[in-house]
Amino acid sequence: MARLDEILGFIKEYLSEFKPIIIVSEHSLEEEREYINLRIIIEKLRVLIIIREYLVRGNVIAYGYYFRTRTHEEWWDNRPHHPEISTYPHHKHTSGKIEPLKTPSLESLLEHIKKFLEHFLSL
């Protein structure tokens, strides 16, 4: 199974209640390499999520996950540009700060987004 199918399953599992629109901007699957770039839009909440992953032999080598609402913006990635972070190269950018990323996975991100949106809707 391609990673894209797995990601689409995660989106359904975590975000289906928000009726996301999923746009696969780019997907390439060649021998042992896979690249995924997709956007998720939740119109009624004005949410944008961008997921980018590069895999070799099924292992995520590089990733960038972006999440934005009207009042909040954050992204998680493993670019090796913040060696001072204890979870280097995994880190997150939130409210202008760079912080450790203790659970660097797409599933963790989607769970985080789900909780964030549920809290937002409860206000």
N, C-alpha and C positions, 0 to 999 in steps of 0.2 A: 504494500500500500504506500502511495506517495505521501509525503508529509503534508501536502496541501489537503488531502482528504482528512487527515487527522486534525489539522487546524480547523477545518470547517465543522468537524464534529465538536471540538472544544467550544467554538463560537455558539453552536446550537445549544450545547449543555449549559453554558454560563450566561448567555445573553439573549436567548430566544424570547423571553418575556418582554424585552424592550423592542422587539420587531426590527432587528438590524437589517440594513441594506448592505450586502457584501459585494464589493467590486474587486475582482482579481485583476490588478493592474498588469502584473507580469508573473509568469510561471514558466520555468524551464527545468526540464528533467532530462539529463544526459548522463548515461552510464552511471557513475558513482556520485554525481553532483546534482543538487537541486537548489534552485533559487526561487523564492516566493516574495511577492510584494503585493499586499492587498490592503484595501481600505474598508472600514466598517463605518457606516453612518447611521446614527440613531436620530432621525429627523426631529421627533417631538421634543427631544431634550437638547438638540443642537450639539451632539457629541460626534467627534471624529476620532477614530482609532486607526493607526497605521501599523501594520505588522510586516517586518522584513526579516527574512531568515536566509542564510546561506548554509547548506548542508553538504558534507562530504561523507559518503558511505553511511548515510542515515544519521550522522552526528551533527548537531548545530554547531557550526564553527564561528559564525558571526551573526549577531542579531541586533535589531533596533526596533523597539516598541514605543509608539507614541500615543498619547491620550490627551484629548483636549475637550473641555466644556467651555461654557461662557465665562466661567470664573476660575478655572483651574487648568493647568498645563503641566504635564510631566512626561518624561521619556526614560526608558531603561535601555541600556546597551552594554556591549562588552568591548568597545573600542579601547585600545590600550593607551589612553591619554590622561589618566588620573592615578598614577602609581601611589599617591599618598592615601588612597582609600583602602581600608582594611580588606575589602572583598575584591580588590583589583584582579582582573580588569572589569569585573561586573560592578555597575554603579547605576544610580538613578539621578535624574535632574528633576527637582521639585521646588517650585517657588524660588527659583534663582540659586538654589543650593545644590551641591553635589554630595550625595550621601551613599553609604554602603548599600549594596543590594544583596540581601541574605538569601533570597529565594529566586534566583535568576531563571525563571521558566515562564513560558507563555501561559501555562495553566495558572500560575501564581498571579500573573498580570490580570488575566480575565477574572479571576476570583476577586482581586483587589478592585477592579472596575465595577463588578457587579455590586459589591458592598458599598462602594462610593455612590453609585447611582441609586441604590435602595435607600441609603441615608438621605440623599438629595431629594428624593420623592417623598420622604417622610416629613420633611420640613414644612 
